[in-house]
Amino acid sequence: MLNRRLLRIKVMQALYGFFQSKDADLVKAQKNLLLSVDRIYDLYLYYLSLPLELARAAEVQMEEARNKVMPTEADLAPNRKFVESYLLKALEGNKTLQLLIDQRKISWAAENEALHKLWKKIKVSKLYQGFLNSQDDHPAGHRKFIEELYREFILDAESIYGIFQEKSIYWDYEDNDFAVQMAMRYFSKIKSADNYKPIPQKFKDKKEDEEFVKALFRKTINQDAEISQWIEAKTKNWEVDRIATMDVLLMKMAVIEFLHFNSIPVKVSLNEYIEISKLFSTPKSKVFINGVLDKLLREFDEKKMIKKRGRGLME
């Protein structure tokens, strides 16, 4: 589930913190890095289980409405299209999901008030009313509703983001965005109450991905001084400490991948760090980073410093 770009971003963030700290401990920093990667999976499970929590909030509010002194006809016989949705039944019946929730202690209990406030906004929205009043009860309509609900009320929602910021120092905006998008992708694969895809594992290859994270982190730190000299040599009229800190860090990580990750194509590493610079650095960073790395690659190639395995990896 966790892709390499996200892993690179987590390493970048850990390196930034490490280099900014005056008394950084490499062992402790690596441990925190791996923990921050692990916690993203918890965040994913929170967003997978959120529809069930919203349904519970809806049930509570329906019960409160039925118990009013003078309930309306709608209070006594509410539309249960959402709370009885096939998609919710699929999530509730997914034993793997429920086991993961139990094992990793995923709970919305502390956010009960926030969930009820969120549900009150959803139930009076045009989106929700349109879903209830639609005559189309095809599963695709249910999936589309959940997708639109997440886009309108969950994705980029400061209230939800605030909840997770308080829960863990390891969760940031990018983690939230990734977890929401992955949850939405999973919902899109649920075709019926008893026909759904297995919950994706945290890593595609646990051993390989964890080794990638640890090696990228450690090697960037260990070769920091050497790579700084290489970068400075290719940035005439610029001193390394005058270049945007994030640009320098991304170039150092890219160089480590060029030289030490023999199975990752040069072009893949180059493109990845240019894309990450668009998210975390200045508007001009992508051009600057590309230019410096291109010069370094030519020098590495001339000195036969890059040793990639397999055809096409130097491209």
N, C-alpha and C positions, 0 to 999 in steps of 0.2 A: 504494500500500500504506500509506504513512504518512498517517494521517488528520489533520485540522486540530486535533483536541484534543491529540494527541501533539505536534504542532508548537507549539501554544500552551504546553504544559508545558515544552518545551525552551527556548522564549524566556523563559518565567518563570524557569527555573533560571539561565539566562545573565544575566538582569537582576538577579536576587538577588545573584549573585556580583559583578556589575559595581558595584552600589551599595554592597556591603560592602567593596569594595577601595578603598584610599586613593589608589592610583596607577593606576586602571583606564585602559586604552588602548582606545578605542572600536573602532578598526580591528582590533586583535588580538582583542578580545572577540567581534566579529562573525565573524571567521575561525574562532575556536574553536567558536562556536555552530553554524555551517554544518558543521563537521567532526563535531560531536557528533550532528547530524541524520543525516549520511551514515553514520556508524558503526552506527546502529541497523540498517541494511540488512545489514551484515556479521553482526550478531548473529542476525538472521533466518535467514541462510544457514547459520550454525552449527547452529541448531536443526533446519533442514530436513535437513541431512546427518547429524545425530546417529543416526538409526536405522541408517544404513549403518555407522557406527563401532561401534555396539553389536553389529551382526551380525559384524563383523570380530573383535571381542573374543570373541564366542561361538564363532567358528570356531577361534580360537587355543586356547581352553579345551577344545574338543572334541578337537583334535589332541593336546593334553597328556594328556587322559584316555585316548585310544587308545594312547598310548605308555607308559602306566603299566606297572610290572612285572607286575601281575596285573589287567588291565582286566576290567571286568564286561561282561556282554552289552550293557547300556545304553551303556557307554563305546565299545564297538566299533560299535554301530549306533544312534547318537543320533537323537532326534527332530529333524528339520530343518525343521519347519513354519515356524518364525520366520525362519531365515536364508534360506529359499527362498520367503518370502512374496511374493506378487504386488506388494505395495506397495513392498517393497525393490527388486524388479526394475524397477519403474516409476521410482523415484528414481535408480537406477544407470543406467538407459537414457535419462534425461532429459538430452539434450545441452546444453540451455540452462543447466540447473542446474550441470552439470559445468563448463561454460565460465565461469560466474559464480564458481564456487569457485576455479578456476584464476586468473582475472583479479584477483579480490580477495584472493587468497592466504589462503583459508580452510583452516585445518589444525588437526586435533585431535592431531597427533603429540606435542606437548609434554604432553598430558594422557593419555597411554597408560595410566599406572598408575591414574589416577582412573577412567578408563573401565572398566578391568578390575574394579576394586572395585565400581563401580556395577553391572556386569553380574552379578557374583556375588550381589548382593542381589536383582536381578531374577529370576534363574533359579531361586531357591529360594522365590520368592513364590507365594502362592496364585493370584495373577493370572496369572502365566506358566504355572504348571502347569495351571491351568484351560484356558488357551488351547491348550496342547499336547494335552490330553486330549479336547478338544471334537471331536465328529464333524462339526460344522458347518464346512465349509471355504469358505463363501460369502465373497466380498470384503468384505461389510458386517461380518462377524465379525472380519476382519483389521483393518479400519479402527477398529472399536470397541476392539480390544485396544490399538492404538497410542495411541488417545485416552486410554484408562484408564491406560496405562503412563506417559504424559506427566503426567497428573493426579497419579498416585501417587508417581512417582519424579523427575520433572523440574520441574514447576511448584512454586515455593516451596522448591526443594531448596537448602539452604545450601551444599552441596558444589559444585553447579554454579554458583550465584551467585558463590561465592568464586573460582572459576576465572576468570570473566569480569571480576570486580573487579581481579584481578591483571593481566589482559591489557590493560585500558584504563581510564583515569580517566573516560572518557566514558560508560561503561555503568553504570547504576544499576538499582535494583530495578524501577522502572516500565518501563524499557527491556526488561529481561529478561521481565517478565510479558507485555508487548505482543508481543515476538518469539515467545515460546512459544505464545501464543494464535493468532497469525497462522500459525505453522507447523502447528498442529493444524487450523486452518481449511483449509489447503492439502491436508493429508492426507485430509480428509473428501471432497475432490473427486476423488481418484484412484479410478476405478471399475474399472480393470484394469491389467495390466502395460504395455499399450500405449495406454491411453486416459486421459490426464490433462490437466489444464489448464495453460496456459503459466505460468511463474513470474511473478508480478505485478511490475511495475516499481516502483522506489522511490517515485516521485511519480505522482500521477494526471496532473498537468500540471507538469512540472519548472520551467518559467519562472515560472508563476503562483505555485506553492507557495514557491519560493525567494524571490521578491519579497515574498510575504506575511511570511515569517520575517524578512527583513532590514528591511522597512518597520516592522513591529510593534516590533522591537527598537530601531531608531534613533529612531523618533518618540516612543516612551515615554521614552527618555533625554532627548531634546531638549526635551520639554514637561513634564519632571518637576516643575519648580518651579511652573509655572502650574497643573497639575492638582492638585498638593498644596494650593494655595490654594482651589481649587474644592471639594475634598473637605473641607477644614477648615471651610469656610463651611456645609457641610451636616451637620456633626457637632458640634452645639452641646454645650458642656460637655466636649468631647473635643479634645485637641490631636493632630495627626496622628502625632507621635512616640510617643503613648501607645497608639495603635491597633496591633493585631498587624501586624507588618511585612509578612507575606504577604497580609493582607487589603488593605492599602494598595496593594501592588504589583498585585494582581489587579484592583482597581478602576481603577488607572491604565491598565492594558492594555485594560480594557473601554471606557474613555472614548476611548482612541485608536481602537478599532474603530468606536465610534459615530460619531466625527467624520471619520475618514479612509478607512475601507474602505466605499466607497459601494455595493458589490454584496453586502455581508453584512447580512442582516436584523438589526435591533436585537434582536429576541427571541432569535435564535440566539446572538449575542454574550453577551447577558445570561445565558442558560441555561448556556452553556459555562463561564463564569467562576464561576457558582454551583456547578456540578458539580465543577470543579477545586478549589474551596475545600473541598469535602467530603473530598478526598484529601489536601490539604496544609495545611489550617489547623484552626481550632478547631471544635468541634461547633456553636457559635452563629454562626460566621462567615457561613454561607449567608444567615441572616436579616438580619444586619447589612449585608452587602454588597448584598443585594437592596434593602434600604430606602434606603441612600445612593444607589445607582445610579438608583433610581426617582425620587428627588428631582432628581438631576442631569439625568435625561432630560426631566423636565417643564420644567426651566429651559432646556435646549438647544432643546427644541421651541418654547417661547415666543419665544426669540430667533432662531429659524429657523437654528440652527447645524448641524443635521443635514441633510445632502443625500444621500438615498439614491436610487439609480436603480432603477426598476422598481416594479411594484405589489406591495404587501404587505411591503415592506422596512422600513417604519417600525413594523410590528406586533411 
